[in-house]
């Protein structure tokens, strides 16, 4: 038995398991992730670069991308501020109901996004719980603000989830030292705690942003899906696919795929840089 | 840290500049149209530009259109939840009734030329090139092994037309042969066809996209969809059932969403849908005219149907919906 084990350890010579397992990993990813992504690129370009560029620069397509980016940006700003605050309160204080709050914050992860959409409609829609008391000028549903609300709901736990563990495991001696030399709570937070969370904040923000840009299920319910007014990039893709304009759908899909590639590359490389700076 | 904050503020400044809102239209008017899926081409290619031109000539004012296309039931639900539609063009009158009940559309919407019906189109079967399975009528779709794509009656009006078409065609044929409607046979055919359905997309247009991407042997859909696919060079054939239904599509003004100043232009646009110009544009885009059948001669692609019928064969939607869609399809076919 022990002889077998030492054979498996490959303490000498070429380790065959390494290239084989890397190859197995790539092979597994091929049909699941890589080929589907590749087919978006192949079909997106199949009609030629001119056609690709035309689909990309169609006014409704540009509007859809812009709307997605702006609504996602505001959802990210809100969720970072909220996530930071929630993580700080929950990591620093022990109180009755703390676990319940953590569970509540995490709920949107498991709720189907379509449910998030109609939950918002049932609350803010013209016949909703609160929406029925709003006059027409302040109507939120079927405007870009509804998309921001939906994005906030769906990405609620992401930034919190990244920041909370960092805050919990943080070395608190620096904060204590800062307090000893007479810094106020706010000064300690601003000059000591926040810089230590830099990596987590950027990571949480990028995750939230990326997830918001790709959000579909809740947006289609609350936005009204009007091209050039409330149609985000994922809704545009869906609409074009349904209309049978697969090239137009693909052009935007390519942009979103490249976009998420960039986001996660930044996430990967920036984390080390931010944490060592 | 400072650079990070500066970056954040900078990004915030950029984004505040473009906080999205309805793009300002500077003195011009915008009509918001929610329409069922297959209305897209005719509206965007011909009807909108023609009305814009007409309004400009008559009033010296720009009109813009913004629209959303989805299954008839889906857009009805969106409007019921408050979507800002000025005009709704729906596949089935039952959806108009739902809007009336919610107080969004006046109950006398149909007191217009052609009872509020904007255009019509018969239901046909699409098969792969060469018709490899030898399908000639609805009953052939019930044969074992046929893979059928059929839109979902929950979200699509076209799906409900299709069900009425399958069921009604058997009644119509048996009535012509024996003088009596054979309801048992019609139910059997509908059951058999439904057993072969492999996918229920949300709208007629989604169903077509699925069929176009190579999924399924056959598709029941609007004649218009078949003609569009053939014009695009898709390797499909249109099979014309011996007896089939003409779907009739109502266009309504969503009173609740229009303001006093929009009223004139919105009603002008709705009435424009019945003008000769618009009706001819519908024919050009493969719909049949609801106003003047002689316009249909302009489209050489239209198929000939031996025994056509409309929803009035069932006594109108008010009877067809509870009697066929609900009592027969939902209770006896879907739950079989």
Interface residues (C-beta under 8 A of the other chain):
Chain A: X66 X67 X69 X70 X71 X73 X74 X77 X121 X125 X126 X127 X131 X139 X141 X142 X143 X144 X194 X195 X198 X202 X224 X225 X226 X227 X228 X229 X231 X239 X241 X242 X243 X244 X246
Chain B: X1 X4 X11 X12 X15 X18 X19 X20 X21 X22 X23 X32 X37 X40 X66 X67 X68 X69 X70 X78 X81 X82 X83 X84 X203 X205 X206 X208 X209 X212 X213 X232
